[in-house]
Amino acid sequence: MQIKFKDVKKVRVGDMMIPQALMTDQNKMTVLEALFKGEYDRPHRDHFCGRIVDHEGYVIDDHYPVDKWIEAFAAAGLKGVSAKGAREILREWAMKREFERNDLIEYVKRNTPEWDGKKRMRESLIDLFKCNANDLNRDFAEYFWLSLYSRVMYPGSQAPVVMSLIGTQNCGKSYFGKRLARIITGNPKADSVQLNLAGDHLDFLRSITGFSVIASVGEMTGFKAGDLNKIKDFVTRTSDMLHYKFEGTFNQQRQFIIMMDANSYDGLQRDPTGNRRFYPVFCAQLQDQDGQPQWSDNFNAGPTIHSDEFEADVWQIMAECAEWFAENGDEGYNQFVKSVTDQVYEFNSIERAANRGTIHDPDVEAFLIDAIISAEKRVIRKRDKSSRVGVAIRHSDLIIAFKEVSRVNNPNQRHIALAMEALKADKQKTQNRLEYYFDGYEKIEAFETFIVGKADYDVTETKKKERVDDSFTR
């Protein structure tokens, strides 16, 4: 390899003066320019991993081996380059702005085929995971793929809703994330990266950046109420502050989406302020039982996810996403995300009101009906044009009754309130005291018949309440 060095000195060799390359940074860079002239794969800053990488994608850090580079410098006429000198000049040369690129974007561009015109996005989750065939599941499936494509191709775009796959063990929920990570990155060793939503995120961010496009979280049970705001904040971020030793702090635009897989629905709807951030997709969904969602224990999407046909469909969906963005643009995407987010919030509000996906309290489930029957109740008539009549139970009276029948001295009052809402009780205040109102019952006996119908036993005797107050202001 003949290299024209820029920094030389002439030395006498016999009767001749010949040029000899000096050990300067400029000459070292000249060698690197010659080695990679016309080559696409060269050392560069990769924005996918936020690091300086070599021509094979390996990060050039303090542990990067440079023996081959020292040999290359020597072969080019620069003998005596130290390991530290080789590593430093390689990093410095690779930081040239014209070398910067995002390797993930380039990989997806190269591998996205021409779209065959078949629309797959909207039916994909229904076909693969056998969730209910309804418009919200179709809209959410479209959102899921568009958010994945948008995060990959337009780093830092919004992806504020987490798909929560819920179903039996070993049905392909976690494998779905792993397979997507491997297909999209082209790395056969890629995987979804485990995320503890309530924990320290720096190690997670270092693990996922440049490695995967899927973050995986487990079930929502076990989180404290105080964790919810932190969780919502993290889910909605579009970038993260990262730092590495001797490399400073930088703002890394997100190129991953978050997915959840769980065997239980409990806790997903625990947020009393509403849930816009997690949407349940039930795998092999069955008819509800006792008002609770059900799914088959004999379902496995794994073989389909493992197939070559699945990989081909993923790339066709990427092509479909590209066409969608070409037609609708960023503004259309942001409007669509808002629409789906609003639908998710409305759906989850209904779920929570029905006590589905909430934290189930065994004490409340065992003793609430008994406590309602035992508690003091009043028949009241509203002071408005409707003059409607119903049964009211003061919250304080209900708690006293609950303690008596359960022998639990400190019951979870929030769980009790949530369970009362699930029984269609309206919360209201009279004389600054919280109470639960059940509309449409003119007699306490009729109300108790309704409540007993919610229990799994027969009541042989009830306590009649004589107190009646027909004046009530809501």
N, C-alpha and C positions, 0 to 999 in steps of 0.2 A: 504494500500500500504506500504510494508516493504522496506525501503530505507537504504542502508548502507552509512552513511555520512562519509566524509573523515576528516572533522575537528570537533573533539568532545572534551569535557572535562568530567571528572567524578565528579558527585555530590552525596552527601550522601542523601539517602532516607531511613529513619529509620536505620536499621542495615546494609543496602546494599549501595554499590557504583555503580551507574548506569551511562552509557554514556549519555551525553546531547549534541545535535547538537549545534554548534556555528553559530552565524549569519554572515557567511562569503559568499563571492561571489561563492567560490567553492562549498559550500553546496547548494546554490540556483541553481547552474547549475546542480548539481547532481539530484535535484528534477525534473528539466526540462528534463534531460536525461531519467529519469524513466517514466515521463509522456508520452514521445513520442518515447519510445523504439520500433523499428520496424515499426513505422508509416511513410507513405509517406508524408502526410499532416502535416507539422510542421512549426513553424516560420522560415523564411529564407529570404535571399536577392533575390528578384525577378528582373531579368534584364529587363523584359518587362516594368515594371513601374519604375525601377531604385531606388526602395525603399526597406526598411525592412518591411515585412508583417508577419502577424500571420498565423496560420494554416488554417484560413478561407479566407485569401487574403486581410484582412484589414490592412492598413498602420499603423505601430506602430510609432506614432509621439507624440508630447506633449499633444494632445487631446485624445489619445487612452485610453479607460477605462480599469482599471486593477483590479476591485473588485473581479472578478472570480479568477484571478491569486493569489491575496492575500489569498483568501480562500483555494486555492490549496496548497500554501506554508504552511499554518497553518495546514491543514489536514495531510501534510507530516511530520509535526513536527517542522516547522520553524514559530513559532508564532511571530508576531510583525514586519513583513516585511512591510515597508512603501510603499505608492503608487509610490513615486519617485524611491525607490529602486527596486520595482517590474518591473517598466517600463524600467529602465536602464539595469537591468540584463537580461531581456527578449530580448532587442535589442542587447546587447553584445553577448549573446549566439547564437542568430539567425545569427550573422555576420560570423559565422564559414564558412570557404571556402568550406568545404564539403557539406554545405547545399545550396550553391548557385545554382540557376537554372533559366531558362526562362520559366515562366508559360505558355506563349502563345505558344511557340514551343512545349512544352509537351502536351498541349491541342490539337493542330492540329495533332500531331503525333498519339494521341489516337483516334482521330475521323476521320482520313483519311482512307477510305475503300480501299480494293483491287480494282485496276482499272479494269473496265469491258472490256477494249480494244476499246471502242468507242471513237473516236476523236471528241471533242466538242469545243476546244478552238477557232479554226480559224473561225468557222461559228457562234460563240455565239453572237457577237454584231449584225450581220446581222439578225439572227433569232429573237433576243429579241427586238432590236430597229428599225429594218427595214431600216437600212441605205443601201446605194448602195452596191450591191454584186460585189466587185472588189478585186483585189489581195492586194492592200494597206490596205483596211479595214480588210482583213483576217490577214495580217501580224501584223497589229496593235492590233487586238483582241488577237492574240497569245502573243504579247509583254505585253499587259495589264495584262493578267492572270499570266504570268511568273514573271512579276515584282512584283505583289502582293504576290505570293508564295515566291519569293526570299527574299523580304523584311521581311516576317514573319519568314521564316525558317533560313535565313542567314542575320541577322540584319546588316544594314550598306551597303548592296549591292546597286548597282546603279539602279535608276529608274528615268531617267532624262526627260521623256516626259509625259505630263499631258493629259489624255483623257478629251476632252471638249465636253460634251453632249449638243447639241443645238436642241431645239424644243419647241413645245407649252407648256404652263403652265400645271402643273398637269398631265404630261404624264409618270411619274415614274422616272425622271432623278435623283432627290435628294433622292427618296426612294430607288433607287438602291444602293447608297452609304450606307444608313442607314442599309439596309438589309444585305449587305456584312459585315458590322461591327459587327452585331449581330451574324451572322452565324459563322464567323471566330473566334471571341473571345469567343463565348458561353455565352455572357452576354446579357440577354434579354432587358437590359436598355441601351445598347451601341448605339451609333449614330455616324454619321460623325461629325467632329468637324470643325466649321467655322474658316476659315483662311483669315485674311486680308493681302494680299501679300505685301502691301505697308506700313503696320503698325508695331508695336512692337510685336515680336514673342514670348517673354518669357511666357506670359500668355497662349498663344496658346499651346506652347510646354508642359507646365505643365498640360493643360487640356487634351491633346491627349495621352500623354505618360502613358501607362498602362491601357488606357480606350478604345481606338479605333485604327483601322488600316486604316481609311479613313479620309483624310483632304479634306474639301470642300471649293472651292473658287467660287465667283460669276463672273459676267461679267467683261470684260476687259475695258469697258468704264469708264471714270472717272480718270484713272491713268494718271499721268504726264509722259512726256518723260523721265525725270530723274529717275522715279521709275523702268524703264525696267531692268536696270543692277542689281538692288537689287532683283527684282523678279527672274531673271534668276539665280542669285547666290543662292538664297534660294531654288529654285526648284531642283537644281543639287546637293545640299549637301547630304551627306550620314550619317552625325551625327550632333549633336547639343550640345552646352555647356549648362548644366542645373545646377541650384543650389537651395537648399532649406535651410530655416533657421536652423542653427546649424548642417547642414549636409554637408557643403562644396560644392565645384563645381566639377562636373564630366562630362565626355564626353558620351552622350547617343547615341548609335547607332540607327538609324531610323528603326522602324518597321511599318511605315505607308507609303502609297502612296498618292499622291495628285490628286484629281479629280475636274473638273469644270462642273457646269451645268448652262445654260443660256437660255434665251428666244430670244436672239439676237446674231447674228454673228459679229455685229459691234465691231471693236477694237481688235479682236483676231489677226489680221495681221497688227497691227499698227507699229511693230518694223521695222525701215528702214534698219537695218543691217541683217535682216532675222530672221526666226522663226523656231527653232529646238525644242522648249519646249512645244508647245501646238498643239494638233491635233484635228480638229473638226470631231465629229461624229454626223451626222444629223439624228434626230429621225423621222421616217416615211418620208424619203426624197422623194421629188417629182421632176419633171422636172424643170430645171432652167427657170426663167422668167426674161427677160430683162438682161440676163447675171448674175443674182443673184440667189443663192441657195434658194430653197423653201422647206417647209415641211408641213405636214398635221396638221390642227387644231383639227382633230377628231381622235386622237391616244392616247392610254393609255396602257403602259406596266405594270402598277401597279398591276393588278390582277395576271399576270404571275409571277412577282417578289415576290408577297406575298405567292405564292403557295408552298406546300410541294415539288412538283416536281422541282421547282427552287432550293430549298435548297439541294435536292439530287444531282442535276446537279452540283452545286457549289462544293460539296465534291468530285464528280467524276472528276471535272476539277482539283481540288487539287491533286488527285491521278495521273491524266494525267501529271500534272506539275512535280510531283515527279519522274515519269518515264522519263520525258524529261531530267531532271537534272542528273538522273542516267546515261543516255546515252551521254549527251553533256557536263556536268560539268560546272564549273564557266567560263572557257575560252570560251566554246561554247555560254554561255549566254551573255557574254560581246561582243562577235563578233556579235551576233544577235541584241543586243541593238544598236550597232553602225550602222548596216545595216538599221534598222527601223528608227533611228534618221536621217540618210542621206535621206531616202525616204520622211520623214516628212518635212525636210528642202526643198527638191525639190518641193514637192506638195505645200507647203505654199508660196514659191517664185512665183509659177505660179498664185496662188490665189491673192497674193498682186499685181502682175503686172496687173491682170484683175480687180483691184479695188474691190475685194471681201473680206469681213471681215475687211476692213479698217474703219477708223473713217469717217463717212459721214458728210460732211459739207454742210448744206442747201444752203449757199450762192454760193459755188462752183457748186453744182448741178443745181442751178437756173440760173446762169449767165455765166458759163464758155463758152458754145457754142457761146453765143452772143459776148463774149469777143474775142474769136478766129476769128469770122467773122469780127469783127471790127478792130482787130489788124493789124498792118503793116506786110505784108508777102512778101517773096522773093522766086522765083524759082531759084534753084541752081543746078549746075552740078558738080559731084565729080571729083577731079583730080586724078583718079586712073584708072586701067584697065577697070573697070566696066562702067565708064562714066555715072553712073546712075543719074537720075534727080529726084528732089523732092522739096517739099515746106518747107521752114524754117521760124520759128517765134522766134524772140529774146525774152528771158524771160522778159527783162525790158519792151519791147513793149507790151507784153501780160498783164503784171501787170498794166500798164497805162490804157490799154483798159478795163481791168476788173474793175478798180476803176471807170471809166467813166460810164460803163453800169450798175454797181451794186450800185453805190453811197456808197460803203464800203471803207472807207479811209485806213484801215489796214487789207487787206485780208490775210488769212493764206496761205503763199506762199508754204509751204510744202504740204498742201492739194491740191493746184493747180498743183504742180509738179507731185504728185501721180496720179491725175486725167488725166494729159497729158500722163503719161506712160500707163494708162489704155486704152487710145485712140490709142495706138501703136506708140507713138512718141518716137524717140530716142533722148536722151539728149547728147549734144556735145558742144564743145567750139570752137569758131572761134575768132581769135584776142582777146583771153582771155575773151570772153563774152559768157555766157550760152545761148543756144538756143535749140529749139525743131525742129526735122527734121522728116517729113513725106515722106517716100520713095515712088517713083513711080508716082508722079503727075507732068506732064509737064505744066499744066495750073492751075492757081489759081482757076478758075471757077470750074474745076473738083474736086479740093480739097474741095472747099466750098460745093459742092454737097454732097461729102462724109460726111462732118461734119454736114450738115443739116440733114442728115439721122440719126444722133445720137440724134437729138432733137425731142421733141413731138409737133412741130409746123411747119408750112410752112413759108419760107422766101420769101417775095415779092420783095425785092430789096437788093442787096449787093454792097459793095464798092469795085471797081476794083483797083488793085494795079499795077502801071506801072513799079515799080522798079524791075529789073531783074539783077541778078549777076550770070554769068555762070562759075565763077571760085570759087572753094571751096576746101579747104583741110581739110579732116577729121582727 
